Amino acid sequence: MKRHLQFVIKGKVENTGFRLYALWGASECNIKGEARQHEGKIIVDAEGSPPDLNQFTEWCKKGPAGCLIESFEISEHEISGYQDFKIL
């Protein structure tokens, strides 16, 4: 059963390649969704199976080299039906 998780990632995350890093992780983990910057944080919407989402969550919690994650919030949302993963 597919789920939709949203990550709100705060810290030194802008201008570190985090959105591209999330795109690579989504490709590796078979995740659909999007990653965007908003007011100094990165917001990632991810849809996939629970095992794929678990793997992707761990991927995003590491972050790319050069970032410093201060907080990582996860919330569940209604399925949006993403067809791919996009950087906004």
N, C-alpha and C positions, 0 to 999 in steps of 0.2 A: 504494500500500500504506500502510495506516494505521500510525502509530507512537504510542507513549506516552512523553512526556518529563516529568520532574519537575524543577522549579526550586526551589532553596532559596536564598532571598534574605535577606541579612543586612545590617544597618546601621540607619539611622533610617527604618524602613519601617512601623512600627505607628502607627496614628492619623494616617495620611497619605492615606487613601482608596485604598490600593494594591489591595485586593481588588476594589473597585468598578472601578478602572482596568483590572484584569485582566479583569473581566467585559465591559467595553466592548471591549477588545481581542479577546477571544474571539469576540464577536459579529461584529466587523469581519473577523476572519480565519477564520471557520468552524471554531472549535475547541470541542471538548467537554471537560468536566473539572470541576475545582473549585479554589478558592483558600481557604486558611485561615491563621490566625495560630497559631503554636506556639512558645512559649518565646522570644519576642522576635524571631522571624523570620517571614517569609511563605513558605508552601509552596504551589506551584501545580502541579497535575497537569493535563496537556494532551494531548489526543488529536486527531490529524488527519493530513492528508497532509504529506509532507516540505516542500513549498513553503509551505503554510499554517503549519506549525510554525516554519519559519524566520522568517516575517513576525511571528508572535506572539512568538517569542523576542526579536526586536529591539524590539518594542513593550514587553515587560516589562523589558528591560534599560534602557530610558529611565526608566521609572517616572513616577508623577505628580509634579506640582510639589510641592515641600516634602519630598520623600523624599531620602535620601542612601544610595545603595547602596554597601556596602563589599565585599561578595562576592556572586557569582551563580554557583551550582553547578548543573550540568545532569547528570542521569543518565537512562538509558533503562530502562523497565520493561515488563512484560507488559501487553497491551491489557486494559483493564477494561470497555470497552463503555459508556462514559458516553453518556447520551441528550441531555444539555444541559450548560450550564456553571452551576455553583452557587457561591455564597459561603457558606462554613460558619463 
